[in-house]
Amino acid sequence: MIIQRYLVKDLTLAFFATFFILLLIIVGNMFVRILAKVSTGDLPVDVLGKMVLLGSIEGGLELIPVALLIGLLMAFGRFYQDHEMSAMYAAGVGPKVIYQGVYLFVLPLTLFVAVMVLFVLPFINGLNEGIKDEVKARPEAAGIPIAEFAQTGSGSRRFTLFVEALDENKALMQRFFMHTKEVDKESVVLAESAILFIDEVNGDRVLTIKNGSRYDRDFETEAFNIFSFGEHGVRVPPLEVTAKKDYDLISTRALLADDSPKASAEFHKRLAVILTVPIMAFIAFPLSYAKPREGKFGKLALGVLVFAVYYNLLITGESLIEKGEGPTWLGLWWVHALFLLFGWLLLKRRFGIRCSGKKS
């Protein structure tokens, strides 16, 4: 039908325009935050692009529902301002025909979001976590700068470290020096190389020093000992890195097999991202109703408020599920049902009981 193709074209353009503007803002803020960490040495510069890319994909998926709502409100607002909606009603085009045009665009978008959230997003979260683990295992993450002395302490022990260079993979420290001083003794370690790795058993970071010599001096006895070693290990205090919850990394199939409250909360969270797309499209049409003098942006503030309430209820419901304070079978369905009812009441108020043809 011609009117449906016209609706699909305008609604699609409005959605993508809104989505890319919001995405540009989100990515810009993310880039500035990550760049600040790079400039202070908290993150290496070579992971900047990867983290921005992965964060943009995750942030873009979360933006789709609100971008859809704002885009549809703007498109329908223009229809009302230009009296196109009045012409449609006069020609016998009712909500049923309009919703057919809306969902010709929204249903493929919902399918895309479902595939991304259920299957691709856990993989992306895993890649992001892998980058954090890689950074955590690098010398920079231990506070060991390259080609300059660094001092630190732990209790009565004082450490002075020096690394002359890194290999091309930025993992192996070459020509390593460490001076340790305590109340009653001190020691110096010189080695060809050193490397940081994560202990898979307890998650601690271990500094492994290879092919070196250790020189110990006892202040009380003035004894001086020298010995050589092929490998010497030193545990490094854990670095505080903000990481995603483990359930964010689990596949959807594994979540369904897990009956714990946290697994149920994560599954319903993913499902909510998908369901908000068609629900926002359902609400947008009756919510966009505007009188001739209200203008096409008259309902944007109300639309943002509706989405904010919806989003906060989803967060509250997810928290209740995680704590086991509600039945897991109910999940977040009550939130979706509440806003479907809200959309239906708006539709009934604007167009009466009948949802096809002219207003009754």
C-alpha angles and dihedrals in degrees: 000000000000095000091053093051089049091052093047091051096049096041092048093051092047092049096048093045090053094042096052093046091052091043091052090054093047094046091046092054091045092050092051092050094048092043089054090055090049092050092052092048096248091119131029115245095236093068094052096091094044094051093047092049095048092043091050092055093049093044092046092057091052090049096055098084096048092041089051093050094048093043093051092046090053093046095047090042089058090049090055094044093050091045091240091127091053089052090051092051091048089052091053097259107145137177093282093062092042092051090050089058092045095051094045083072101029099051095059088045090052091050090051092050091048093054092046096046099041100041114009103040096061088052091050091049088052091053090049091050090049090055090052091050090049091051090046090057096050124101091242089060090059091055093253109141121202122250095001137082119259127192129199139154144215116194108308093345121097123196131200116188135186131180118185098198148339128236121249091271090055091232109091114070112215125210098008126198128187129175118191123189127186135168095273105020147019135202139193125208123197119182142164094234146354134194137191122225138166119252103232092206101058103004095243121145114241125198107213114199117197136198101001149118133248125210117197127189125189112208095203100049096024086227115160120201130186126188137161127223139189094210133009126180130210124181115230121210111256118266117232105238122169105234134179121259113268091243090063088065098048119102119248091246091055091049091055090052092051115080096190119121093243092053090049091049092051092048093050089046090057091044090051092057088056098044095048089068098065092033093055089049090051093051096042097069100056091034091057094062108130136176117238095262098043096083130224094280095050096106100040094096091049090048093052089049091051091051092047091054091046092049094047092049089052091052091048092049092049090052091051091051092049091052092048092238095133139037110282092216090063091054113157094324091109090062093050092046091050093055093042086056089048090053092047092051090050090049092049092048094051101039107018125235097313114078099191131064122004126348112278 
